Amino acid sequence: MANRSADSPSLTKGLGFGLTLAVLGAIAFSAKAIIVKLAYRHGVDAITLIMLRMLFALPFFLAIAWWTSRSRPDMPVRALTRADLLGVLGLGFTGYYLASFLDFAGLAFISASLERLILYLNPTLVLLLGRSLYGKAISRNQVIGMAISYGGVLLVFGHEVNLAGSGVALGAVLVFFSAVAYAIYLSYSGELVLRLGSLRLVGLATSVACVCCILQFVIMRPLSVAFAVAPEVIWLSLLNAIGCTVIPVLLVMMAIERIGSGLAAQVGMVGPMSTITMGVLILGEPFTGWVVAGTLLVLLGIFVCSRARKTLT
């Protein structure tokens, strides 16, 4: 009994630290949309903006890939096989390059709040891909949860269309396909994570995505305009690269090590609420009952899906 009581404060402290890391990571991730919307106010386009973000992030992800690929006497690291390389290239292109570019492009047309709600449909898309690719069963409660979540997004979408016009439809489609691209990444990354480790895979795959974004700019834009943007865009891109890309990845990975992926994912539910709050306070986006109702429905639907999945396993 004495040992148990002595250990409990440290366990509580470790849990609290892990939860704090997860909350900070979720908020930092969700701030990306706010920074992108701020940058668009200075006349930059999506191709240039995502190039700048990935250009500034590339050295950090290369460092992560190098560090996690080092072999030590007490912890040897397996060499990459041809299959590993192809997997990293495919996942980097789909999960980080394509998903990021479509997200940035969609944000030019829709609010940060709606963008975050659409992206938060990701767990439901993973369920649907699991059904279509691997024949995994979807329970009745999971179907109900998905219906609730999509109903919430449609509620906010319908309200925003009335306010902002037809461009909202294009933006919503782009962001939805961004969520699909990232769901594909999640669906296919499981085996590679087991072989390489999550942080090593993130470092390698995001490095591939950074190179893709830079090459896209080189092909589609003259190099002379790479930094011919407002100084605010440069600083916002640097903040986006470090504060909303690199740091959140590390925070979430550290949180998962301490509290597990399931609890970290549940804590991630603060993401939509933090995006909405920052959108209202920083961007001046409208805070209406429609947005609140839609957000609550999306979060409720994801919660129902996650609970149903636990009962299946």
C-alpha positions, 0 to 999 in steps of 0.5 A, a space after each residue: 500500500 505504501 509503495 502504491 501511494 508513493 507511486 501515484 503522484 508520479 503517475 498522476 504527474 506523468 499523465 498530466 504532462 502527457 495530457 498537456 502535451 496533447 492539448 498543446 499539440 492539438 491547438 498548435 495544429 489547429 492554428 495552421 488554418 488561422 495562419 493560412 487565412 492571415 497570409 491570404 490577406 496579403 495576396 499570396 497564392 496557395 502554391 507559393 504559400 505551401 512552398 514557403 511553409 515546407 521550405 522552412 520545415 524541411 531542415 527540421 524534418 530532415 533532422 528528425 529523419 536523420 536522428 531516428 535513422 541512426 543505429 546505436 549499439 543498444 538500439 540498432 535501426 533497420 535499413 530501408 528496403 525497396 518496399 520501405 522506400 516506395 511506401 515512404 514516397 507514396 505516403 509522403 506524396 499522399 498524406 502530407 503533400 497532396 493533403 496539405 496542398 488541397 487543404 491550403 487551396 480550400 482555405 482560400 474559399 472557406 472559413 477556418 472553422 468549416 475547414 477544421 470540421 471537415 478535416 475532423 471527419 477523418 476518423 469516419 473516412 478511415 472507417 469507410 476506407 477500411 470497409 472498402 479496402 480491407 472488408 472491415 465491418 462497420 457497426 450500426 453505432 459507427 454508422 450512426 456516429 458518421 451520420 451525426 458528424 456529416 450532419 454537423 458539417 452539412 449544417 455549417 456548410 449550408 449556413 456558410 454557403 448562404 453567407 459567402 456564396 458558391 465559392 464555399 462549395 469548391 473550398 469544401 470539396 478541396 478540403 474534403 479531398 484533403 481529408 480523404 488523402 490523409 485518411 489514405 495515408 493513415 489506412 496504409 501507414 500501419 504496417 510501415 509504422 511497425 517496421 520503421 517507427 512512427 517518428 522515423 516515418 513522419 520525418 521521412 514522409 514529411 521530407 518527401 512532401 516538402 520536396 514535392 511542394 518545392 518542386 511544384 513551385 519550381 515547375 509552376 512559378 518562376 523562381 524570381 517570385 519565390 520571395 516576392 511576397 509581403 514580409 508578413 507572408 514570410 514570417 507567417 510561413 515561418 511560424 506555420 512551419 515551426 509552430 504549427 507543423 514541426 512542434 505539434 508533430 513532436 508534441 503529439 508523439 511525446 504525448 502518445 508515448 505517455 498517455 497512448 494513442 487513444 487518449 491522445 486522439 480524444 484530447 485532439 477534440 479540442 482542435 475544432 473548438 480552438 480553431 473556432 475560437 481563434 477564428 472569431 478572435 483573430 480573423 473576425 469570423 462570425 460566431 453563430 449558433 449554426 457553427 456551435 451546433 455543427 461543431 457539437 454534432 461533429 464531436 459527438 459523432 466522432 465520440 460515438 464512432 470511437 466508442 463503437 470501435 472500442 466495443 468491437 475490439 
